[in-house]
Amino acid sequence: MGKVYRLICLIAIIARFSSCDQSCATNGEDDLVIAIVGGGLAGISAAIEAYEAGATVFLFEKERNLGGNSAKATSGINGADTYVQRSKGIDDSSELFNGDILKSGGGRSLP
């Protein structure tokens, strides 16, 4: 399935759900139908919670594998000017952190 086709399908689904009341977002059996965009940690967690609550869930991911940025982050949590950094004499700031994030985007990130 091509990227453009997937995008068109996703836009159609979002448009359908955003332009209706809750009654048209059901599968006819009073179950809520939910579309989740992104198969990273947050998207997968939301999908599991919604499914366990009885919703019909559609999870959309643009990559070949699930995981999103969470899979690339190797369970790390980024931060700036943390207690650990300060205790080790490492100078950091939110401005430096923001610059690093923008740099890692290779010029594709918006500030």
Chimera marker file (.cmm) of the C-alpha trace (Angstrom):
<marker_set name="trace">
<marker id="1" x="0.000" y="0.000" z="0.000" r="1" g="1" b="0" radius="0.5"/>
<marker id="2" x="1.536" y="3.322" z="-1.027" r="1" g="1" b="0" radius="0.5"/>
<marker id="3" x="2.123" y="6.217" z="1.339" r="1" g="1" b="0" radius="0.5"/>
<marker id="4" x="-0.327" y="8.491" z="-0.495" r="1" g="1" b="0" radius="0.5"/>
<marker id="5" x="-3.064" y="5.838" z="-0.433" r="1" g="1" b="0" radius="0.5"/>
<marker id="6" x="-2.525" y="5.239" z="3.295" r="1" g="1" b="0" radius="0.5"/>
<marker id="7" x="-2.649" y="8.965" z="3.956" r="1" g="1" b="0" radius="0.5"/>
<marker id="8" x="-5.887" y="9.343" z="1.979" r="1" g="1" b="0" radius="0.5"/>
<marker id="9" x="-7.447" y="6.453" z="3.911" r="1" g="1" b="0" radius="0.5"/>
<marker id="10" x="-6.362" y="7.949" z="7.209" r="1" g="1" b="0" radius="0.5"/>
<marker id="11" x="-7.719" y="11.384" z="6.311" r="1" g="1" b="0" radius="0.5"/>
<marker id="12" x="-11.033" y="9.813" z="5.299" r="1" g="1" b="0" radius="0.5"/>
<marker id="13" x="-11.293" y="7.955" z="8.603" r="1" g="1" b="0" radius="0.5"/>
<marker id="14" x="-10.409" y="11.023" z="10.659" r="1" g="1" b="0" radius="0.5"/>
<marker id="15" x="-12.883" y="13.140" z="8.695" r="1" g="1" b="0" radius="0.5"/>
<marker id="16" x="-15.622" y="10.590" z="9.256" r="1" g="1" b="0" radius="0.5"/>
<marker id="17" x="-15.121" y="10.524" z="13.010" r="1" g="1" b="0" radius="0.5"/>
<marker id="18" x="-14.558" y="14.243" z="13.445" r="1" g="1" b="0" radius="0.5"/>
<marker id="19" x="-17.748" y="15.169" z="11.595" r="1" g="1" b="0" radius="0.5"/>
<marker id="20" x="-20.180" y="12.941" z="13.445" r="1" g="1" b="0" radius="0.5"/>
<marker id="21" x="-21.647" y="12.537" z="16.868" r="1" g="1" b="0" radius="0.5"/>
<marker id="22" x="-20.902" y="9.496" z="19.010" r="1" g="1" b="0" radius="0.5"/>
<marker id="23" x="-23.735" y="7.496" z="17.436" r="1" g="1" b="0" radius="0.5"/>
<marker id="24" x="-21.992" y="7.282" z="14.048" r="1" g="1" b="0" radius="0.5"/>
<marker id="25" x="-18.694" y="6.298" z="15.664" r="1" g="1" b="0" radius="0.5"/>
<marker id="26" x="-20.033" y="2.924" z="16.723" r="1" g="1" b="0" radius="0.5"/>
<marker id="27" x="-20.044" y="-0.427" z="14.991" r="1" g="1" b="0" radius="0.5"/>
<marker id="28" x="-23.790" y="-0.846" z="15.416" r="1" g="1" b="0" radius="0.5"/>
<marker id="29" x="-23.523" y="-2.657" z="18.733" r="1" g="1" b="0" radius="0.5"/>
<marker id="30" x="-22.998" y="0.396" z="20.930" r="1" g="1" b="0" radius="0.5"/>
<marker id="31" x="-19.236" y="-0.204" z="20.935" r="1" g="1" b="0" radius="0.5"/>
<marker id="32" x="-17.091" y="2.860" z="20.459" r="1" g="1" b="0" radius="0.5"/>
<marker id="33" x="-14.810" y="2.750" z="17.416" r="1" g="1" b="0" radius="0.5"/>
<marker id="34" x="-11.478" y="4.485" z="17.969" r="1" g="1" b="0" radius="0.5"/>
<marker id="35" x="-8.732" y="5.359" z="15.477" r="1" g="1" b="0" radius="0.5"/>
<marker id="36" x="-5.287" y="5.820" z="17.012" r="1" g="1" b="0" radius="0.5"/>
<marker id="37" x="-2.518" y="7.351" z="14.927" r="1" g="1" b="0" radius="0.5"/>
<marker id="38" x="0.967" y="6.211" z="15.874" r="1" g="1" b="0" radius="0.5"/>
<marker id="39" x="2.234" y="2.859" z="17.073" r="1" g="1" b="0" radius="0.5"/>
<marker id="40" x="4.729" y="4.135" z="19.603" r="1" g="1" b="0" radius="0.5"/>
<marker id="41" x="4.518" y="3.567" z="23.333" r="1" g="1" b="0" radius="0.5"/>
<marker id="42" x="1.688" y="6.069" z="23.830" r="1" g="1" b="0" radius="0.5"/>
<marker id="43" x="-0.336" y="4.837" z="20.842" r="1" g="1" b="0" radius="0.5"/>
<marker id="44" x="0.008" y="1.175" z="21.749" r="1" g="1" b="0" radius="0.5"/>
<marker id="45" x="-0.832" y="1.908" z="25.387" r="1" g="1" b="0" radius="0.5"/>
<marker id="46" x="-3.923" y="3.858" z="24.339" r="1" g="1" b="0" radius="0.5"/>
<marker id="47" x="-4.970" y="1.054" z="21.976" r="1" g="1" b="0" radius="0.5"/>
<marker id="48" x="-4.666" y="-1.561" z="24.722" r="1" g="1" b="0" radius="0.5"/>
<marker id="49" x="-6.619" y="0.535" z="27.219" r="1" g="1" b="0" radius="0.5"/>
<marker id="50" x="-9.369" y="1.291" z="24.689" r="1" g="1" b="0" radius="0.5"/>
<marker id="51" x="-9.596" y="-2.362" z="23.638" r="1" g="1" b="0" radius="0.5"/>
<marker id="52" x="-9.762" y="-3.558" z="27.227" r="1" g="1" b="0" radius="0.5"/>
<marker id="53" x="-12.539" y="-1.014" z="27.833" r="1" g="1" b="0" radius="0.5"/>
<marker id="54" x="-14.529" y="-2.639" z="25.019" r="1" g="1" b="0" radius="0.5"/>
<marker id="55" x="-13.812" y="-0.328" z="22.078" r="1" g="1" b="0" radius="0.5"/>
<marker id="56" x="-13.112" y="-1.446" z="18.538" r="1" g="1" b="0" radius="0.5"/>
<marker id="57" x="-9.635" y="-0.068" z="17.860" r="1" g="1" b="0" radius="0.5"/>
<marker id="58" x="-7.851" y="0.809" z="14.614" r="1" g="1" b="0" radius="0.5"/>
<marker id="59" x="-4.155" y="1.542" z="15.117" r="1" g="1" b="0" radius="0.5"/>
<marker id="60" x="-2.356" y="3.331" z="12.267" r="1" g="1" b="0" radius="0.5"/>
<marker id="61" x="1.427" y="3.376" z="11.991" r="1" g="1" b="0" radius="0.5"/>
<marker id="62" x="3.433" y="4.725" z="9.043" r="1" g="1" b="0" radius="0.5"/>
<marker id="63" x="6.511" y="2.602" z="9.729" r="1" g="1" b="0" radius="0.5"/>
<marker id="64" x="6.868" y="-1.089" z="8.907" r="1" g="1" b="0" radius="0.5"/>
<marker id="65" x="7.209" y="-2.003" z="12.583" r="1" g="1" b="0" radius="0.5"/>
<marker id="66" x="5.489" y="-0.818" z="15.722" r="1" g="1" b="0" radius="0.5"/>
<marker id="67" x="7.412" y="1.027" z="18.382" r="1" g="1" b="0" radius="0.5"/>
<marker id="68" x="7.819" y="4.540" z="17.027" r="1" g="1" b="0" radius="0.5"/>
<marker id="69" x="10.401" y="6.714" z="18.679" r="1" g="1" b="0" radius="0.5"/>
<marker id="70" x="10.045" y="4.643" z="21.843" r="1" g="1" b="0" radius="0.5"/>
<marker id="71" x="11.755" y="1.725" z="20.100" r="1" g="1" b="0" radius="0.5"/>
<marker id="72" x="14.613" y="3.984" z="19.008" r="1" g="1" b="0" radius="0.5"/>
<marker id="73" x="15.020" y="5.594" z="22.426" r="1" g="1" b="0" radius="0.5"/>
<marker id="74" x="16.156" y="2.345" z="24.100" r="1" g="1" b="0" radius="0.5"/>
<marker id="75" x="13.998" y="3.176" z="27.109" r="1" g="1" b="0" radius="0.5"/>
<marker id="76" x="15.848" y="6.403" z="27.781" r="1" g="1" b="0" radius="0.5"/>
<marker id="77" x="14.152" y="9.565" z="28.925" r="1" g="1" b="0" radius="0.5"/>
<marker id="78" x="15.714" y="12.801" z="27.759" r="1" g="1" b="0" radius="0.5"/>
<marker id="79" x="16.082" y="15.698" z="30.119" r="1" g="1" b="0" radius="0.5"/>
<marker id="80" x="18.030" y="18.883" z="30.676" r="1" g="1" b="0" radius="0.5"/>
<marker id="81" x="19.735" y="20.358" z="33.701" r="1" g="1" b="0" radius="0.5"/>
<marker id="82" x="18.935" y="17.294" z="35.786" r="1" g="1" b="0" radius="0.5"/>
<marker id="83" x="20.018" y="16.549" z="39.340" r="1" g="1" b="0" radius="0.5"/>
<marker id="84" x="22.418" y="13.881" z="38.076" r="1" g="1" b="0" radius="0.5"/>
<marker id="85" x="24.014" y="16.299" z="35.600" r="1" g="1" b="0" radius="0.5"/>
<marker id="86" x="24.400" y="18.976" z="38.259" r="1" g="1" b="0" radius="0.5"/>
<marker id="87" x="25.892" y="16.482" z="40.742" r="1" g="1" b="0" radius="0.5"/>
<marker id="88" x="28.519" y="15.527" z="38.144" r="1" g="1" b="0" radius="0.5"/>
<marker id="89" x="29.329" y="19.143" z="37.263" r="1" g="1" b="0" radius="0.5"/>
<marker id="90" x="27.738" y="18.963" z="33.814" r="1" g="1" b="0" radius="0.5"/>
<marker id="91" x="26.427" y="22.331" z="32.646" r="1" g="1" b="0" radius="0.5"/>
<marker id="92" x="23.161" y="22.021" z="30.742" r="1" g="1" b="0" radius="0.5"/>
<marker id="93" x="20.047" y="24.068" z="30.089" r="1" g="1" b="0" radius="0.5"/>
<marker id="94" x="16.692" y="23.824" z="28.377" r="1" g="1" b="0" radius="0.5"/>
<marker id="95" x="18.098" y="26.024" z="25.604" r="1" g="1" b="0" radius="0.5"/>
<marker id="96" x="20.979" y="23.595" z="24.932" r="1" g="1" b="0" radius="0.5"/>
<marker id="97" x="18.557" y="20.671" z="25.096" r="1" g="1" b="0" radius="0.5"/>
<marker id="98" x="16.247" y="22.337" z="22.572" r="1" g="1" b="0" radius="0.5"/>
<marker id="99" x="19.218" y="22.995" z="20.271" r="1" g="1" b="0" radius="0.5"/>
<marker id="100" x="20.282" y="19.348" z="20.479" r="1" g="1" b="0" radius="0.5"/>
<marker id="101" x="16.764" y="18.174" z="19.630" r="1" g="1" b="0" radius="0.5"/>
<marker id="102" x="16.534" y="20.493" z="16.626" r="1" g="1" b="0" radius="0.5"/>
<marker id="103" x="20.007" y="19.425" z="15.464" r="1" g="1" b="0" radius="0.5"/>
<marker id="104" x="19.091" y="15.741" z="15.694" r="1" g="1" b="0" radius="0.5"/>
<marker id="105" x="16.180" y="16.419" z="13.333" r="1" g="1" b="0" radius="0.5"/>
<marker id="106" x="18.655" y="17.178" z="10.560" r="1" g="1" b="0" radius="0.5"/>
<marker id="107" x="16.978" y="20.459" z="9.641" r="1" g="1" b="0" radius="0.5"/>
<marker id="108" x="13.533" y="18.849" z="9.382" r="1" g="1" b="0" radius="0.5"/>
<marker id="109" x="12.338" y="19.962" z="12.828" r="1" g="1" b="0" radius="0.5"/>
<marker id="110" x="10.416" y="23.121" z="13.538" r="1" g="1" b="0" radius="0.5"/>
<marker id="111" x="11.359" y="25.110" z="16.640" r="1" g="1" b="0" radius="0.5"/>
<link id1="1" id2="2" r="1" g="1" b="0" radius="0.2"/>
<link id1="2" id2="3" r="1" g="1" b="0" radius="0.2"/>
<link id1="3" id2="4" r="1" g="1" b="0" radius="0.2"/>
<link id1="4" id2="5" r="1" g="1" b="0" radius="0.2"/>
<link id1="5" id2="6" r="1" g="1" b="0" radius="0.2"/>
<link id1="6" id2="7" r="1" g="1" b="0" radius="0.2"/>
<link id1="7" id2="8" r="1" g="1" b="0" radius="0.2"/>
<link id1="8" id2="9" r="1" g="1" b="0" radius="0.2"/>
<link id1="9" id2="10" r="1" g="1" b="0" radius="0.2"/>
<link id1="10" id2="11" r="1" g="1" b="0" radius="0.2"/>
<link id1="11" id2="12" r="1" g="1" b="0" radius="0.2"/>
<link id1="12" id2="13" r="1" g="1" b="0" radius="0.2"/>
<link id1="13" id2="14" r="1" g="1" b="0" radius="0.2"/>
<link id1="14" id2="15" r="1" g="1" b="0" radius="0.2"/>
<link id1="15" id2="16" r="1" g="1" b="0" radius="0.2"/>
<link id1="16" id2="17" r="1" g="1" b="0" radius="0.2"/>
<link id1="17" id2="18" r="1" g="1" b="0" radius="0.2"/>
<link id1="18" id2="19" r="1" g="1" b="0" radius="0.2"/>
<link id1="19" id2="20" r="1" g="1" b="0" radius="0.2"/>
<link id1="20" id2="21" r="1" g="1" b="0" radius="0.2"/>
<link id1="21" id2="22" r="1" g="1" b="0" radius="0.2"/>
<link id1="22" id2="23" r="1" g="1" b="0" radius="0.2"/>
<link id1="23" id2="24" r="1" g="1" b="0" radius="0.2"/>
<link id1="24" id2="25" r="1" g="1" b="0" radius="0.2"/>
<link id1="25" id2="26" r="1" g="1" b="0" radius="0.2"/>
<link id1="26" id2="27" r="1" g="1" b="0" radius="0.2"/>
<link id1="27" id2="28" r="1" g="1" b="0" radius="0.2"/>
<link id1="28" id2="29" r="1" g="1" b="0" radius="0.2"/>
<link id1="29" id2="30" r="1" g="1" b="0" radius="0.2"/>
<link id1="30" id2="31" r="1" g="1" b="0" radius="0.2"/>
<link id1="31" id2="32" r="1" g="1" b="0" radius="0.2"/>
<link id1="32" id2="33" r="1" g="1" b="0" radius="0.2"/>
<link id1="33" id2="34" r="1" g="1" b="0" radius="0.2"/>
<link id1="34" id2="35" r="1" g="1" b="0" radius="0.2"/>
<link id1="35" id2="36" r="1" g="1" b="0" radius="0.2"/>
<link id1="36" id2="37" r="1" g="1" b="0" radius="0.2"/>
<link id1="37" id2="38" r="1" g="1" b="0" radius="0.2"/>
<link id1="38" id2="39" r="1" g="1" b="0" radius="0.2"/>
<link id1="39" id2="40" r="1" g="1" b="0" radius="0.2"/>
<link id1="40" id2="41" r="1" g="1" b="0" radius="0.2"/>
<link id1="41" id2="42" r="1" g="1" b="0" radius="0.2"/>
<link id1="42" id2="43" r="1" g="1" b="0" radius="0.2"/>
<link id1="43" id2="44" r="1" g="1" b="0" radius="0.2"/>
<link id1="44" id2="45" r="1" g="1" b="0" radius="0.2"/>
<link id1="45" id2="46" r="1" g="1" b="0" radius="0.2"/>
<link id1="46" id2="47" r="1" g="1" b="0" radius="0.2"/>
<link id1="47" id2="48" r="1" g="1" b="0" radius="0.2"/>
<link id1="48" id2="49" r="1" g="1" b="0" radius="0.2"/>
<link id1="49" id2="50" r="1" g="1" b="0" radius="0.2"/>
<link id1="50" id2="51" r="1" g="1" b="0" radius="0.2"/>
<link id1="51" id2="52" r="1" g="1" b="0" radius="0.2"/>
<link id1="52" id2="53" r="1" g="1" b="0" radius="0.2"/>
<link id1="53" id2="54" r="1" g="1" b="0" radius="0.2"/>
<link id1="54" id2="55" r="1" g="1" b="0" radius="0.2"/>
<link id1="55" id2="56" r="1" g="1" b="0" radius="0.2"/>
<link id1="56" id2="57" r="1" g="1" b="0" radius="0.2"/>
<link id1="57" id2="58" r="1" g="1" b="0" radius="0.2"/>
<link id1="58" id2="59" r="1" g="1" b="0" radius="0.2"/>
<link id1="59" id2="60" r="1" g="1" b="0" radius="0.2"/>
<link id1="60" id2="61" r="1" g="1" b="0" radius="0.2"/>
<link id1="61" id2="62" r="1" g="1" b="0" radius="0.2"/>
<link id1="62" id2="63" r="1" g="1" b="0" radius="0.2"/>
<link id1="63" id2="64" r="1" g="1" b="0" radius="0.2"/>
<link id1="64" id2="65" r="1" g="1" b="0" radius="0.2"/>
<link id1="65" id2="66" r="1" g="1" b="0" radius="0.2"/>
<link id1="66" id2="67" r="1" g="1" b="0" radius="0.2"/>
<link id1="67" id2="68" r="1" g="1" b="0" radius="0.2"/>
<link id1="68" id2="69" r="1" g="1" b="0" radius="0.2"/>
<link id1="69" id2="70" r="1" g="1" b="0" radius="0.2"/>
<link id1="70" id2="71" r="1" g="1" b="0" radius="0.2"/>
<link id1="71" id2="72" r="1" g="1" b="0" radius="0.2"/>
<link id1="72" id2="73" r="1" g="1" b="0" radius="0.2"/>
<link id1="73" id2="74" r="1" g="1" b="0" radius="0.2"/>
<link id1="74" id2="75" r="1" g="1" b="0" radius="0.2"/>
<link id1="75" id2="76" r="1" g="1" b="0" radius="0.2"/>
<link id1="76" id2="77" r="1" g="1" b="0" radius="0.2"/>
<link id1="77" id2="78" r="1" g="1" b="0" radius="0.2"/>
<link id1="78" id2="79" r="1" g="1" b="0" radius="0.2"/>
<link id1="79" id2="80" r="1" g="1" b="0" radius="0.2"/>
<link id1="80" id2="81" r="1" g="1" b="0" radius="0.2"/>
<link id1="81" id2="82" r="1" g="1" b="0" radius="0.2"/>
<link id1="82" id2="83" r="1" g="1" b="0" radius="0.2"/>
<link id1="83" id2="84" r="1" g="1" b="0" radius="0.2"/>
<link id1="84" id2="85" r="1" g="1" b="0" radius="0.2"/>
<link id1="85" id2="86" r="1" g="1" b="0" radius="0.2"/>
<link id1="86" id2="87" r="1" g="1" b="0" radius="0.2"/>
<link id1="87" id2="88" r="1" g="1" b="0" radius="0.2"/>
<link id1="88" id2="89" r="1" g="1" b="0" radius="0.2"/>
<link id1="89" id2="90" r="1" g="1" b="0" radius="0.2"/>
<link id1="90" id2="91" r="1" g="1" b="0" radius="0.2"/>
<link id1="91" id2="92" r="1" g="1" b="0" radius="0.2"/>
<link id1="92" id2="93" r="1" g="1" b="0" radius="0.2"/>
<link id1="93" id2="94" r="1" g="1" b="0" radius="0.2"/>
<link id1="94" id2="95" r="1" g="1" b="0" radius="0.2"/>
<link id1="95" id2="96" r="1" g="1" b="0" radius="0.2"/>
<link id1="96" id2="97" r="1" g="1" b="0" radius="0.2"/>
<link id1="97" id2="98" r="1" g="1" b="0" radius="0.2"/>
<link id1="98" id2="99" r="1" g="1" b="0" radius="0.2"/>
<link id1="99" id2="100" r="1" g="1" b="0" radius="0.2"/>
<link id1="100" id2="101" r="1" g="1" b="0" radius="0.2"/>
<link id1="101" id2="102" r="1" g="1" b="0" radius="0.2"/>
<link id1="102" id2="103" r="1" g="1" b="0" radius="0.2"/>
<link id1="103" id2="104" r="1" g="1" b="0" radius="0.2"/>
<link id1="104" id2="105" r="1" g="1" b="0" radius="0.2"/>
<link id1="105" id2="106" r="1" g="1" b="0" radius="0.2"/>
<link id1="106" id2="107" r="1" g="1" b="0" radius="0.2"/>
<link id1="107" id2="108" r="1" g="1" b="0" radius="0.2"/>
<link id1="108" id2="109" r="1" g="1" b="0" radius="0.2"/>
<link id1="109" id2="110" r="1" g="1" b="0" radius="0.2"/>
<link id1="110" id2="111" r="1" g="1" b="0" radius="0.2"/>
</marker_set>
